[in-house]
Amino acid sequence: MKAVELFCGAGGMTEGLKQAGWDILFGYDNWGPALKIYKANHPKTVFRGHPRSRYSTKVDANVDLADVLKIAYDLEDYDLDVICGGPPCQDYSTAGSRKEGDKARMTVAFASAIVTRRPEWFFMENVERAQTSKTYQKARGIFKRAGYGLTEEVVDASYYGVPQSRKRLIVVGRLGERDGFLTSAIKKARSERPMTLRDAFGTSIGVHPGDGFPEDARAIRISRRRRTTLSIDEPCLTIVSTASAPRAGEQELHAPKGPNGKADYADPAAIPFLTFQEMALIQGFPINYDWSGVAEGKHAGGLAVANAVPPPLAAALGRVIKERHEGKSMPAIEPGFDTWLRQTKGQSDSVARNRKSQLNRARRLLKGRTFSNPALEIAELDADPQYQSLPDSTRSDLKKALQLNVEWQDVYLPRQARRSSEIKTLKGEFKEYRFPVSQRKSVLERFEELFDSGHDDALKQVRLTLPWKGDFYFDPEEYNFIDDLYEEERRLQNPTRRLFGKRNSRSAD
């Protein structure tokens, strides 16, 4: 796969994607120390930087990352499969100010550059917190309007070959796909348990914590306000730029497990902080990665390591994307499809099993694609030479399996999600208005009966039957008016009780 990386930093994503077999054509960044590190480790990659960088005389610098049109114009001359990168995350990070400023808006610039160039794929990494930000939601809207199907997953790097608990938002987009098209493949690539420091380094990292611990016990020390001393039998905490420097108010609240099986106290003064090289290794960089562009132990070096995408994580996800791009993998059939076929469509167990087999066969012919437009999906299947050679009955079965899966995903699942949401709403109202517990079950059963029989206004119908413990009573002709007010008050997040007050009388005025 041919790719360009925006916001490439020290080259963690590039390093991992190269390990996965990708061809990285360009890297873009505008931070001087990152340019030097990237260039030292990826010299054959044509590098573009910031025109005003103080290192611009030492790199091929001519592009400002904020200049979306210039980047898109620059990329038009190249055959690209993917644009990838990790826009600045400091504005989202729990370690940052959490204010969405200029750095956060670079996520929108990243999205704009992608939809202007329109590669088949894009791959983005950011902190977990970014998913709920207004800036990301704006970028997400840009992706969707451009026709990208999105897979949005929060992954823990310790389950993808990194000895570090590091949760990150991963967004993979592909033109024309359904949302969630790569979710099952990403989960399949996940290991059964997190990688520990011992898994990665044996006993070559850390020091013995002192008397009372097993001979092979080792501990490391990382700068945190609350937890500082860790056992190598667990993943390291997230590497941040200040991981190797003492912090004010530092306390030792946790330590490696002692012979009693509990977290014993260890003297942090006897355990040295992680070195710069150890931080880089825990982040997943190769031992021979060249950091000579920055002084070890300096803030710039720590920041370059901490901001990088862990190469093993990038490699694992890069392999997942490459396999799907080459048609070597396909989405797993989601749990519940066969149950729906039996219970809703009335199909026997054998017929339901056959439908699942037919769906998998159709997906293989489509090379793992899941089209957001069902008509395009059928058209793509019709155009496949292998499909054309099949008997008419087999072709009909494959199409029927695809159509049933679309109905299940586009009609049944959203309706079930709405059903669950309205039940949750109704239960919340029971609690808010202190509705008798003994009567709640019958009301919920009435709602489920109405909803499952096709009544889209089931919640409204059930609400009209509830006096909310005698607090309100209205004549029948007032119901529609009151219900409209009720919905408006809920929308404004003002309790209806406060609007109307308590009614002691059982008759309307």
C-alpha positions as CSV (number, residue, x, y, z in Angstrom):
1,M,0.0,0.0,0.0
2,K,1.3,3.4,-0.9
3,A,0.8,6.1,1.8
4,V,1.6,9.6,3.0
5,E,1.8,10.4,6.7
6,L,0.7,13.8,8.0
7,F,1.9,14.9,11.4
8,C,4.5,12.2,11.3
9,G,6.5,13.3,14.3
10,A,9.5,11.1,15.2
11,G,8.2,8.4,12.8
12,G,6.5,5.9,15.0
13,M,3.6,5.3,12.6
14,T,5.9,5.2,9.6
15,E,8.2,2.7,11.3
16,G,5.3,0.4,12.1
17,L,3.6,0.7,8.8
18,K,6.8,-0.1,7.0
19,Q,7.1,-3.2,9.1
20,A,3.6,-4.1,7.9
21,G,4.7,-3.9,4.3
22,W,3.5,-0.4,3.5
23,D,5.3,2.0,1.2
24,I,5.5,5.4,2.9
25,L,6.2,8.0,0.2
26,F,6.2,11.2,2.2
27,G,6.1,12.4,5.8
28,Y,4.9,15.8,6.9
29,D,5.5,17.7,10.1
30,N,6.5,21.2,11.3
31,W,8.4,20.6,14.5
32,G,12.1,20.8,14.1
33,P,13.3,18.0,16.5
34,A,10.8,15.6,14.9
35,L,12.1,16.4,11.5
36,K,15.7,15.6,12.5
37,I,14.7,12.2,14.1
38,Y,12.4,11.2,11.2
39,K,15.0,12.1,8.6
40,A,17.7,10.1,10.4
41,N,15.6,7.0,10.5
42,H,13.8,7.2,7.2
43,P,16.3,8.8,4.8
44,K,14.8,7.2,1.7
45,T,11.5,8.8,2.5
46,V,11.1,12.2,0.7
47,F,10.3,14.5,3.6
48,R,8.3,17.7,3.6
49,G,8.3,20.1,6.6
50,H,7.4,23.6,7.5
51,P,8.9,26.4,5.4
52,R,9.7,28.5,8.4
53,S,11.2,25.7,10.5
54,R,14.6,26.6,11.9
55,Y,15.7,23.2,10.6
56,S,14.5,24.0,7.1
57,T,18.0,24.2,5.6
58,K,18.6,20.5,6.7
59,V,15.4,19.0,5.3
60,D,13.3,19.2,2.1
61,A,10.9,21.7,3.7
62,N,8.2,23.4,1.7
63,V,4.7,22.7,3.1
64,D,2.8,24.2,6.0
65,L,0.5,21.5,7.5
66,A,-2.2,24.1,7.9
67,D,-2.2,24.8,4.2
68,V,-4.7,22.1,3.2
69,L,-5.0,23.1,-0.5
70,K,-1.2,23.1,-0.9
71,I,-0.9,19.6,0.6
72,A,-3.7,18.3,-1.6
73,Y,-2.1,19.9,-4.7
74,D,1.3,18.4,-3.8
75,L,-0.2,14.9,-3.5
76,E,-2.0,15.0,-6.8
77,D,1.1,13.8,-8.6
78,Y,1.3,10.6,-6.7
79,D,-0.7,7.4,-6.8
80,L,-1.9,7.0,-3.2
81,D,-3.9,4.3,-1.4
82,V,-3.8,5.8,2.1
83,I,-3.3,9.1,3.9
84,C,-2.5,8.5,7.5
85,G,-1.4,10.4,10.6
86,G,-2.0,11.5,14.1
87,P,-3.1,15.2,14.4
88,P,-1.8,17.0,17.5
89,C,-3.6,15.6,20.6
90,Q,-2.4,17.9,23.4
91,D,-5.7,19.9,23.3
92,Y,-7.6,16.6,24.0
93,S,-5.2,14.9,26.3
94,T,-5.9,14.3,30.0
95,A,-2.4,15.6,30.5
96,G,-3.1,18.8,28.6
97,S,-5.4,21.8,29.0
98,R,-8.4,20.0,27.5
99,K,-9.3,23.2,25.6
100,E,-10.0,22.7,21.9
101,G,-7.7,25.3,20.4
102,D,-5.5,25.6,17.3
103,K,-3.9,22.2,17.7
104,A,-7.3,20.5,18.0
105,R,-8.4,22.2,14.8
106,M,-5.6,20.5,12.9
107,T,-7.9,17.4,13.1
108,V,-10.3,19.3,10.8
109,A,-7.4,20.3,8.5
110,F,-6.4,16.6,8.4
111,A,-9.9,15.6,7.4
112,S,-10.1,18.4,4.8
113,A,-6.8,17.3,3.2
114,I,-8.1,13.7,3.0
115,V,-11.4,14.5,1.3
116,T,-9.7,16.9,-1.1
117,R,-7.3,14.3,-2.3
118,R,-9.8,11.4,-1.8
119,P,-7.6,8.3,-1.4
120,E,-9.4,5.0,-1.0
121,W,-8.3,4.7,2.6
122,F,-7.3,6.9,5.5
123,F,-5.9,5.9,8.9
124,M,-6.0,8.3,12.0
125,E,-4.7,7.9,15.5
126,N,-5.5,10.2,18.5
127,V,-6.1,10.1,22.2
128,E,-9.2,8.4,23.5
129,R,-10.7,11.7,24.6
130,A,-10.7,13.1,21.1
131,Q,-13.8,11.0,20.2
132,T,-16.1,13.1,22.3
133,S,-14.7,16.5,21.1
134,K,-16.5,18.9,19.0
135,T,-13.6,19.2,16.7
136,Y,-13.5,15.5,15.9
137,Q,-17.3,15.4,15.4
138,K,-16.8,18.2,12.8
139,A,-14.0,16.1,11.1
140,R,-16.2,13.1,11.3
141,G,-19.0,14.9,9.4
142,I,-16.5,15.9,6.7
143,F,-15.5,12.2,6.3
144,K,-19.1,11.0,6.1
145,R,-20.2,13.6,3.6
146,A,-17.3,12.6,1.4
147,G,-18.6,9.0,1.4
148,Y,-16.1,7.3,3.8
149,G,-17.3,4.4,5.9
150,L,-15.7,4.6,9.3
151,T,-14.4,2.1,11.8
152,E,-13.9,3.9,15.1
153,E,-12.3,1.8,17.8
154,V,-10.6,2.7,21.1
155,V,-7.7,0.2,21.5
156,D,-5.2,-0.5,24.2
157,A,-1.7,-0.8,22.8
158,S,-0.8,-3.4,25.4
159,Y,-3.0,-5.9,23.5
160,Y,-1.1,-5.1,20.2
161,G,2.5,-5.8,21.1
162,V,3.4,-2.8,23.2
163,P,4.3,-3.3,26.9
164,Q,2.4,-0.2,27.9
165,S,-1.2,0.6,28.9
166,R,-1.9,3.2,26.3
167,K,-5.5,3.7,25.1
168,R,-5.9,5.4,21.7
169,L,-8.7,6.2,19.3
170,I,-8.2,4.6,16.0
171,V,-10.2,5.7,13.0
172,V,-10.0,3.9,9.7
173,G,-12.0,5.1,6.7
174,R,-12.6,3.6,3.3
175,L,-14.7,5.0,0.4
176,G,-18.1,3.4,0.0
177,E,-17.9,1.1,3.0
178,R,-20.3,0.5,5.8
179,D,-19.5,1.9,9.2
180,G,-17.7,-0.6,11.4
181,F,-16.4,-2.6,8.4
182,L,-13.1,-3.3,10.0
183,T,-14.2,-3.7,13.7
184,S,-14.1,-7.5,13.7
185,A,-10.7,-7.7,12.1
186,I,-9.2,-5.2,14.6
187,K,-10.6,-7.2,17.5
188,K,-9.3,-10.4,16.0
189,A,-5.8,-9.0,15.9
190,R,-6.0,-8.3,19.6
191,S,-4.0,-10.6,21.9
192,E,-5.7,-12.5,24.7
193,R,-3.9,-10.7,27.5
194,P,-1.9,-7.4,27.7
195,M,1.9,-7.5,27.1
196,T,3.9,-6.9,30.3
197,L,7.3,-5.4,30.6
198,R,8.6,-8.9,31.5
199,D,7.1,-10.3,28.2
200,A,9.0,-7.7,26.2
201,F,12.3,-7.4,28.1
202,G,12.6,-10.3,30.5
203,T,14.5,-9.1,33.6
204,S,16.8,-6.8,31.6
205,I,14.7,-3.8,32.6
206,G,14.1,-2.5,36.2
207,V,15.8,-3.2,39.5
208,H,15.0,-5.5,42.3
209,P,12.6,-3.8,44.7
210,G,14.3,-4.9,47.9
211,D,13.9,-7.4,50.7
212,G,10.8,-9.6,50.8
213,F,10.4,-9.9,47.0
214,P,11.2,-12.9,44.8
215,E,14.7,-13.1,43.3
216,D,13.4,-12.4,39.7
217,A,11.2,-9.5,40.8
218,R,11.9,-6.2,39.1
219,A,10.5,-2.7,39.4
220,I,10.6,0.4,37.4
221,R,9.8,4.0,38.4
222,I,7.8,6.4,36.3
223,S,6.8,10.0,37.2
224,R,3.2,10.2,38.3
225,R,1.4,12.1,41.0
226,R,-0.2,9.0,42.4
227,R,1.4,5.8,41.1
228,T,5.2,5.8,40.6
229,T,6.6,2.3,41.1
230,L,5.5,-0.6,38.8
231,S,6.2,-4.3,38.6
232,I,7.6,-5.6,35.3
233,D,4.8,-8.2,35.6
234,E,2.3,-5.6,34.3
235,P,2.3,-3.2,31.4
236,C,3.9,0.2,32.0
237,L,1.6,3.2,32.4
238,T,1.3,5.5,29.4
239,I,4.6,7.1,28.5
240,V,4.4,10.9,28.7
241,S,7.1,13.5,28.1
242,T,7.8,13.9,31.8
243,A,7.9,10.2,32.6
244,S,11.6,10.3,33.6
245,A,11.5,13.4,35.7
246,P,10.3,13.9,39.4
247,R,7.0,15.8,39.9
248,A,5.9,17.8,42.8
249,G,3.6,16.0,45.1
250,E,4.7,12.6,44.0
251,Q,3.5,9.8,46.2
252,E,4.2,6.1,46.3
253,L,0.8,4.4,46.6
254,H,1.5,1.2,44.7
255,A,4.4,-1.1,44.2
256,P,5.3,-4.6,42.9
257,K,3.5,-7.6,44.5
258,G,5.3,-9.1,47.5
259,P,5.3,-12.6,48.7
260,N,1.9,-12.1,50.4
261,G,0.4,-11.5,47.0
262,K,-0.6,-8.0,47.8
263,A,0.8,-4.7,46.6
264,D,3.6,-4.0,49.2
265,Y,5.3,-0.7,49.6
266,A,8.7,-0.3,48.0
267,D,11.1,2.5,48.6
268,P,10.9,4.6,45.3
269,A,14.2,6.3,46.2
270,A,16.0,3.0,45.6
271,I,14.4,2.6,42.2
272,P,15.8,4.9,39.4
273,F,13.5,6.6,36.9
274,L,13.3,5.2,33.4
275,T,16.0,6.3,31.1
276,F,15.4,8.0,27.7
277,Q,16.3,4.8,25.9
278,E,14.0,2.7,28.1
279,M,11.1,5.1,27.4
280,A,11.7,4.6,23.7
281,L,11.9,0.8,24.0
282,I,8.7,0.7,26.0
283,Q,7.0,2.8,23.3
284,G,7.9,0.1,20.9
285,F,10.8,1.7,18.9
286,P,13.6,-0.6,17.8
287,I,16.7,-0.6,19.9
288,N,18.7,0.8,16.9
289,Y,16.4,3.7,16.3
290,D,18.5,6.8,15.8
291,W,17.7,9.5,18.4
292,S,20.9,11.5,17.8
293,G,18.9,14.4,16.4
294,V,17.9,15.3,19.9
295,A,19.8,15.2,23.2
296,E,18.8,12.3,25.4
297,G,17.1,13.4,28.5
298,K,16.1,16.8,27.1
299,H,12.4,17.8,27.0
300,A,12.3,17.7,23.2
301,G,13.5,14.1,23.1
302,G,10.9,13.0,25.7
303,L,8.2,14.8,23.9
304,A,9.1,13.2,20.6
305,V,8.9,9.7,22.2
306,A,5.7,10.3,24.1
307,N,3.8,11.8,21.2
308,A,4.8,9.0,18.8
309,V,2.5,6.2,17.7
310,P,3.9,3.0,19.1
311,P,5.4,1.2,16.1
312,P,4.0,-2.3,17.1
313,L,0.5,-0.9,17.3
314,A,0.9,0.8,13.9
315,A,2.3,-2.5,12.5
316,A,-0.6,-4.6,13.8
317,L,-3.3,-2.2,12.4
318,G,-1.3,-1.8,9.2
319,R,-1.4,-5.5,8.6
320,V,-5.2,-5.5,9.3
321,I,-5.8,-2.7,6.7
322,K,-3.4,-4.3,4.1
323,E,-5.1,-7.7,4.3
324,R,-8.5,-6.1,3.8
325,H,-7.2,-3.9,0.9
326,E,-5.8,-7.1,-0.8
327,G,-9.1,-9.0,-0.2
328,K,-7.5,-11.5,2.2
329,S,-9.9,-10.9,5.0
330,M,-13.6,-10.2,5.4
331,P,-15.9,-9.0,8.2
332,A,-17.1,-11.6,10.7
333,I,-20.9,-12.1,10.8
334,E,-22.1,-10.2,13.8
335,P,-23.7,-12.2,16.6
336,G,-27.4,-12.3,16.5
337,F,-27.9,-12.5,12.7
338,D,-28.8,-16.2,12.8
339,T,-31.1,-15.7,15.8
340,W,-32.9,-13.0,13.9
341,L,-33.3,-15.3,10.8
342,R,-34.9,-17.9,13.0
343,Q,-37.1,-15.8,15.3
344,T,-38.1,-12.9,12.9
345,K,-37.9,-14.6,9.5
346,G,-39.1,-18.0,10.7
347,Q,-36.2,-19.9,9.1
348,S,-35.2,-23.3,10.4
349,D,-31.8,-23.9,12.0
350,S,-30.4,-25.5,8.8
351,V,-31.7,-22.7,6.6
352,A,-30.2,-20.1,8.9
353,R,-26.8,-21.8,8.9
354,N,-27.0,-22.0,5.1
355,R,-27.7,-18.2,4.9
356,K,-24.6,-17.5,7.0
357,S,-22.5,-19.7,4.7
358,Q,-23.9,-18.0,1.7
359,L,-23.2,-14.5,3.2
360,N,-19.6,-15.5,3.8
361,R,-19.3,-16.8,0.3
362,A,-20.7,-13.6,-1.1
363,R,-18.3,-11.5,1.0
364,R,-15.3,-13.6,-0.3
365,L,-16.4,-12.8,-3.9
366,L,-16.6,-9.1,-2.9
367,K,-13.1,-9.4,-1.5
368,G,-14.3,-8.4,2.0
369,R,-16.1,-5.3,0.9
370,T,-19.3,-4.1,2.7
371,F,-20.9,-1.4,0.6
372,S,-22.9,1.3,2.2
373,N,-25.1,1.3,-0.8
374,P,-26.9,-2.1,-1.2
375,A,-27.5,-1.5,-4.9
376,L,-23.8,-1.0,-5.5
377,E,-23.0,-4.1,-3.5
378,I,-25.3,-6.2,-5.7
379,A,-23.9,-4.5,-8.9
380,E,-20.3,-5.3,-7.8
381,L,-21.3,-8.9,-7.1
382,D,-23.0,-9.2,-10.6
383,A,-19.8,-8.0,-12.2
384,D,-17.6,-10.6,-10.6
385,P,-16.5,-13.3,-13.1
386,Q,-16.6,-16.1,-10.5
387,Y,-20.2,-15.1,-9.5
388,Q,-21.2,-15.1,-13.2
389,S,-20.1,-18.7,-13.6
390,L,-22.3,-20.0,-10.8
391,P,-25.7,-21.7,-11.3
392,D,-28.7,-19.4,-11.2
393,S,-30.0,-20.8,-8.0
394,T,-26.7,-20.3,-6.2
395,R,-26.5,-16.7,-7.5
396,S,-30.0,-16.1,-6.2
397,D,-29.1,-17.5,-2.7
398,L,-26.0,-15.3,-2.4
399,K,-28.0,-12.2,-3.3
400,K,-30.7,-13.1,-0.8
401,A,-28.2,-13.6,1.9
402,L,-26.7,-10.1,1.3
403,Q,-30.2,-8.6,1.2
404,L,-31.2,-10.2,4.5
405,N,-28.0,-9.0,6.1
406,V,-28.7,-5.5,4.9
407,E,-32.2,-5.6,6.3
408,W,-30.9,-6.9,9.6
409,Q,-28.3,-4.1,9.8
410,D,-30.3,-1.2,8.5
411,V,-33.8,-1.9,9.9
412,Y,-33.7,-4.4,12.7
413,L,-30.6,-3.3,14.6
414,P,-31.5,0.5,14.6
415,R,-35.0,-0.4,15.7
416,Q,-33.7,-2.6,18.5
417,A,-31.4,0.3,19.6
418,R,-34.4,2.6,19.7
419,R,-36.3,0.0,21.7
420,S,-33.6,-0.2,24.3
421,S,-33.3,3.6,24.4
422,E,-37.0,4.1,25.0
423,I,-37.1,1.4,27.7
424,K,-34.3,3.2,29.4
425,T,-36.2,6.5,29.1
426,L,-39.3,4.9,30.6
427,K,-37.4,3.5,33.5
428,G,-35.9,6.9,34.2
429,E,-39.3,8.4,34.3
430,F,-40.5,5.7,36.7
431,K,-37.8,6.8,39.1
432,E,-38.2,10.5,38.5
433,Y,-41.9,10.4,39.3
434,R,-41.7,7.6,41.9
435,F,-44.1,5.4,40.0
436,P,-45.1,2.3,42.1
437,V,-42.5,-0.5,41.7
438,S,-45.3,-3.1,41.7
439,Q,-46.8,-1.6,38.5
440,R,-43.7,-1.0,36.5
441,K,-43.4,-4.5,35.1
442,S,-46.9,-4.4,33.5
443,V,-46.2,-1.0,32.0
444,L,-42.9,-2.2,30.4
445,E,-44.6,-5.3,29.1
446,R,-47.3,-3.1,27.5
447,F,-44.7,-0.9,25.9
448,E,-42.8,-4.0,24.5
449,E,-46.0,-5.5,23.2
450,L,-46.9,-2.2,21.4
451,F,-43.4,-1.7,20.0
452,D,-42.8,-5.2,18.9
453,S,-46.2,-5.2,17.0
454,G,-45.0,-2.2,14.9
455,H,-46.3,0.8,16.8
456,D,-43.6,3.6,16.4
457,D,-45.5,5.7,19.0
458,A,-45.5,3.0,21.7
459,L,-43.7,5.2,24.2
460,K,-46.2,8.0,23.7
461,Q,-49.2,5.6,24.0
462,V,-47.9,4.2,27.3
463,R,-47.2,7.6,28.7
464,L,-50.8,8.6,28.1
465,T,-52.0,5.8,30.4
466,L,-49.8,7.0,33.3
467,P,-51.1,9.4,36.0
468,W,-47.6,9.5,37.6
469,K,-48.9,8.7,41.1
470,G,-51.8,11.2,40.9
471,D,-49.6,14.2,40.4
472,F,-51.4,15.1,37.1
473,Y,-54.8,14.5,35.7
474,F,-56.2,15.9,32.5
475,D,-59.4,15.5,30.5
476,P,-59.0,13.3,27.3
477,E,-59.2,16.3,25.0
478,E,-56.2,17.8,26.8
479,Y,-53.9,14.8,26.3
480,N,-52.4,15.9,22.9
481,F,-51.7,19.4,24.2
482,I,-50.2,18.2,27.4
483,D,-48.1,15.5,25.7
484,D,-46.6,18.2,23.3
485,L,-45.7,20.3,26.3
486,Y,-44.3,17.3,28.1
487,E,-42.0,16.5,25.2
488,E,-40.9,20.1,24.9
489,E,-40.1,20.4,28.6
490,R,-38.1,17.2,28.4
491,R,-36.2,18.6,25.4
492,L,-35.4,21.7,27.4
493,Q,-34.4,19.4,30.3
494,N,-36.9,21.0,32.7
495,P,-39.0,18.5,34.7
496,T,-42.7,18.5,33.8
497,R,-43.5,18.5,37.5
498,R,-42.0,22.0,37.9
499,L,-44.0,23.3,35.0
500,F,-47.4,22.1,36.1
501,G,-47.0,21.7,39.9
502,K,-48.8,19.1,41.9
503,R,-52.5,18.6,41.4
504,N,-54.4,17.5,44.5
505,S,-57.7,17.4,42.6
506,R,-58.7,14.4,40.5
507,S,-60.7,16.6,38.1
508,A,-59.6,19.2,35.6
509,D,-60.3,22.9,36.2
